[in-house]
Each structure stands twice: as structure tokens, then as C-alpha cells.
């Protein structure tokens, strides 16, 4: 089959190691895709969230928070979850502080559609003062004293201590204390207008891609390291393991309940529109 005969499926994902690991097989011809050609669209997660609200990409990683605004246009795939089992976005400061110390102070967050921001609101209240900042600029901004506190996602969760910063709260731990469930951070969605047959085909291929990466870990991790932002390979491996695991293969009953509780509690608090009928495809 020539390239002209292939159907292009644009896949949006974050330029970080766990997403790169997850999509490696799909974007590097390691699977028989049955006439589909998957092409990377690398953007930070908040940009992907915004693009999804406009229906721009066929497949995309999105925040579970953002899915509250996408459920009419996109289906949530049963594979591809990023879940934090007693860990997650981490609130850090330059000097040791408590959560109460931070009340009323501005916190840098990586986007208002991120699950990190929604969890922060569930924890500290709807009107917690924030400033928006690219996820990779938050840690250096806190270290420089430009902002009182920052909410770290991605690999920064692992090395903020090396930069002299102090943890105020791990929101994944906070959520687990509230619910005894993992914190649902990200998922993969596929546009419904592709049709049921195509949606199910893509769902199956994504699951195969995740299985391939887990079964060929060294190969997929070598590629994923290109997106680890100079993170030590051992730390990068640890980070990938935190967010590409059994939850990623399939949410399972607890993962599905976690998503429903996360969006349900947010809707009850008036933080997202609701009620949300969360359906998992694949």
C-alpha cells in the first residue's frame, strides 16, 4: 500500500516521555495498522485540551478535566490512561510552607483545563488564585522566586527537590485520602465523527501500541528518552512506569470509578458542567 493510499490519523500528545512511550509502536510502524498512518502532533497538554474543544485532531491525549467539555464530540478510550496511584501533581514552594500558608497566594498552574488545576480547586476551593504558565516554566519560576508556589506535572514531580524546592502537597495523595481511588489525570480520546468502526479500530490499535511498549520496554524507552528533557535515564524509566502501567492498558473498574467520581465531584462543586455520562470505548 502506497503512502497516498493510507488514511492519516493525527495523534496529539504531550512532548514528554510517558506519552512518547505509549504511542511509540503506532508512530514507528511496529504494528499492522490496516491502512492507517499515525502522525505525531506534539503540543503541551493545555494546547491539546484547547485543540480538542475545537475538534481539530482525530486522536488526542487530553486531561480528564478537559473531557468534561469534550464528551459530545470525542469518545474516551478505555486504554491510554495516566493515573496517579497515591501520587500526582505536586504543589511546591521555594521555602517550606503549609497549605494554610498558601491561602490567598497565587499559584502557577499549567493550564485551566488540566486535571492538576481541577484537583487543586477541589482541594483549595473554586476561587484559588492562579497564574497560567507553561508546565516546563513553573519549576524555574518558583526557584527564582517569581511566583509564590507552583503546581508541577510531568517529570518535574521527580526532581524538584534537587532544585531546592519544597513539597507542600502531593494532590494524588490528597485525592486518595478523600476517595481511596487513583487520581485520573489524562486519557486518550477519538473523534466520534470518524464512525463506530473506525473508532473501535483505533481503540484496538492504541491498546496494541501500549502492549508493544510494555513488552519491548528497552526499545520504546530509548525512543521516549528523547522527550525526557535531559532527565537521568533511571528517573525517566521511573516516570514512565508511574504513568504507563496496568491502568494504561485498561482503566479497569477502579479506574472507571475514579474518572466518574473525579468529574462527578467537580460537577457537584460547580467546577465543570454536569452531569457527565462517561462512556469508555474499546
Number of C-alpha atoms within 10 A of each C-alpha: 7 6 10 7 10 14 13 14 15 16 22 29 24 22 20 23 27 28 22 25 25 30 27 22 24 25 16 11 11 13 13 12 17 11 13 18 19 22 16 19 16 17 16 20 26 21 17 24 27 16 16 26 17 11 18 14 19 21 28 28 27 32 25 29 27 25 28 22 19 20 18 13 16 23 23 26 26 25 27 29 27 30 27 22 18 17 19 29 26 24 24 29 25 22 16 11 15 13 11 10 10 17 13 12 14 15 25 28 26 25 22 16 23 22 27 29 21 25 23 22 17 18 15 16 14 14 8 17 16 20 13 13 16 15 20 16 14 25 26 15 17 23 21 11 12 12 20 18 29 31 29 25 22 20 20 20 20 16 14 21 12 8 13 11 20 19 20 21 20 18 23 24 20 18 25 17 12 10 12 14 22 25 30 31 25 25 24 26 33 25 23 18 13 13 9 12 9 15 22 16 14 23 24 17 21 24 21 21 24 27 18 21 22 20 11 12 15 12 15 21 24 14 15 25 21 14 19 23 14 9 18 12 14 9 14 23 20 15 21 25 13 17 24 23 18 18 23 23 20 19 23 14 8 13 21 18 15 22 23 19 16 24 27 21 16 22 16 12 14 11 18 20 14 15 14 16 12 17 12 14 16 17
